């Protein structure tokens, strides 16, 4: 598993860098521009609420909830700490690379003109590196099958909806979202390679909260 995680991390990061260099040099592929515009300015109120999920106040509240889960259920402690670490890395890592690539934002924005750089999308990085990560963690747990499947599916839908909201608000290009997801996959895979016991150690979801 560690070797696979390293390979995925390297491949994802290489794809992330290559895509970033391409869009900075050549711009958004023409084939995507018309499609992106067709998604813009639809269900803007819903999109605004979804995009706010990745704002600092909500993220801090979610981190507090995860800490409570870690305290209450020791079997989930490693996973909880790992998810918070990935949340911080994806959040701050995306901000760092935005300054390195310095790609300008779209001009057909809706409701709010965001002035930070565009590639990669920090929302997509957080959606992948935290919400989709939790979907994966739950899917591997020992919770009842229906519970873990429904919860994992809901988190995947939420992650996708957050990414959609950035297109609906004209805040990002599709390639920004892909870049954010690639960065998150690279960071999560590197984390799994570094501390596999945090993700795979023990059996989560037991009522007793003990590791097996």
C-alpha positions, -999 to 999 in steps of 0.1 A, spaced: 0 0 0 28 24 8 45 19 -26 11 24 -44 5 56 -23 39 70 -33 33 63 -70 -1 79 -68 14 109 -50 42 114 -75 19 109 -106 -8 133 -92 17 160 -83 34 157 -117 0 160 -134 -9 190 -112 23 209 -121 20 200 -158 -16 212 -159 -8 244 -141 21 253 -164 -1 246 -194 -30 268 -184 -8 296 -173 10 295 -207 -19 287 -230 -50 297 -211 -82 277 -206 -88 252 -235 -113 266 -259 -133 234 -258 -141 240 -221 -149 277 -222 -183 275 -237 -193 246 -213 -181 266 -183 -201 296 -194 -232 275 -197 -229 265 -160 -223 301 -148 -251 321 -131 -274 292 -124 -288 285 -89 -265 311 -75 -280 312 -40 -274 274 -37 -239 278 -51 -232 306 -26 -242 285 3 -221 255 -10 -191 276 -15 -193 290 20 -188 255 34 -151 259 25 -148 292 43 -127 295 75 -156 297 100 -172 265 87 -139 247 84 -130 256 119 -163 243 132 -159 210 112 -124 206 127 -138 210 162 -164 183 154 -137 160 142 -117 166 173 -147 157 194 -151 125 174 -114 117 180 -118 123 218 -151 103 220 -141 73 198 -104 63 201 -107 39 172 -112 69 149 -85 90 165 -58 84 139 -82 90 110 -95 121 126 -61 136 132 -51 126 97 -81 143 81 -75 176 100 -38 175 89 -50 170 52 -75 198 56 -48 222 66 -23 210 40 -49 212 12 -61 246 23 -27 262 28 -10 243 0 -36 255 -26 -30 291 -14 7 287 -18 5 273 -53 -20 300 -63 8 325 -57 34 304 -75 13 299 -106 -4 334 -104 -32 326 -128 -57 355 -131 -93 348 -121 -122 346 -146 -138 380 -155 -174 366 -158 -178 363 -121 -212 363 -103 -221 381 -71 -185 384 -59 -152 392 -76 -126 371 -58 -92 388 -61 -69 359 -52 -52 339 -79 -71 311 -97 -50 279 -100 -55 256 -82 -89 260 -66 -86 258 -28 -123 248 -27 -116 218 -49 -85 209 -29 -105 210 4 -135 192 -11 -112 164 -22 -87 163 6 -113 165 34 -149 156 24 -140 130 -2 -113 117 21 -139 112 48 -160 94 22 -131 70 16 -124 66 54 -161 58 61 -163 33 32 -134 13 47 -148 14 82 -167 -13 102 -198 8 105 -231 -9 92 -230 -12 55 -260 10 48 -247 37 71 -212 38 56 -225 36 20 -250 64 25 -226 86 44 -198 81 19 -221 88 -11 -234 119 6 -199 133 11 -189 125 -25 -220 144 -37 -211 173 -14 -176 175 -27 -188 175 -63 -214 201 -54 -188 224 -39 -168 222 -71 -199 229 -92 -206 260 -71 -172 275 -81 -182 272 -118 -218 285 -111 -203 316 -95 -178 321 -122 -150 319 -96 -129 293 -113 -121 275 -145 -127 237 -147 -89 233 -149 -86 251 -116 -109 225 -100 -90 196 -116 -58 211 -103 -71 214 -68 -83 178 -68 -49 166 -82 -31 185 -55 -53 170 -28 -49 135 -41 -11 140 -41 -11 153 -5 -34 126 8 -14 99 -10 18 113 4 2 113 39 -9 77 35 26 67 25 41 86 54 17 74 82 -3 44 69 -12 34 104 -32 66 109 -55 55 81 -54 17 82 -44 10 118 -71 -8 137 -108 -12 129 -129 20 131 -166 22 139 -168 -3 168 -192 8 195 -166 1 221 -141 25 204 -112 1 209 -87 -7 182 -83 -43 170 
